[in-house]
Structure formats: structure tokens, C-alpha cells
Amino acid sequence: MSTESESIDLPGDIVEGLRRLDKSVAVLTPAVDRRVANAAAAHFEHRPDTVRPKKRRWAVAGTLAASLAVGVFLVRTQTDMEPAMLANDIDGSGVVDILDAFALARMSDGAASQAQIDALIGDIVALNGTSP
């Protein structure tokens, strides 16, 4: 390649045609601009307003509500246990549930009476946290 500017000999008709093309600039008039905008509006007229379905918002709200409910449940189960109830955790699971009542009933030493087993079951299934 040469670093000096090179001259290309072209026929005069081609040179004149290239000069005319170089001088002509496409002008976008307001009328053309308006026609393009109208054509675009007509093309996109039948598209839906929103692409995302509205059901998705309810799914997000439902997920947040479920997460909050699980969090509240976990916090309540960890903090609302009375020390007296934890003393009845026979199987050592950290939660006093019906399995503890079964374990108490199966104890072979006979230390638990039927009244004690019934009282534990009443405490476990009580809806308001008090014995019946």
C-alpha cells in the first residue's frame, strides 16, 4: 500500500454522476415524517397494552403472604413455648407434639398414669394454648 494519495482516472460521465449523487441529500420533510408515524401507529394499533399478565401480580403477593405466615409460625413455635411444655418433650425433638404423648404412654416403667397422658394430650391439642 502506498501512503501517498493516489489518483484514479475515471471517465468523465462517471465522475459527473458521482458528483451529482454526492450533492443530493435525502430530505425528510414533516409530511414524510407524519406518514411514517401514522404507518407505525397503524401497525402497532392491535398490540395489547401490557405484555405481562395480571395474574403474576397476585402470585407475587401470594408468595409474600405465604412467606410471612411461615415466618410468623416459625417465630411463634420457637418463642411461645412455655418451660412447662418443654419439660414434656419426651422424645427430645425440641417440640412438644403428639409423638411425645405416644412416647409417654409407651414408657415401660409405668411412671405415667393415664391422667398424665390425657393432660399432655389436652395441652398439645388445645387451640388457645390452655388445657381443657
Buried (B, 14 or more C-beta within 10 A) or exposed (E): EEEEEEEEEEEEEEEEEEEEEEEEEEEEEEEEEEEEEEEEEEEEEEEEEEEEEEEEEEEEEEEEEEEEEEEEEEEEEEEEBEEEBEEBBBEEEEBBBEBBBEBBBEEEEEEBEEEBBBBBBEBBEEEEEEEE
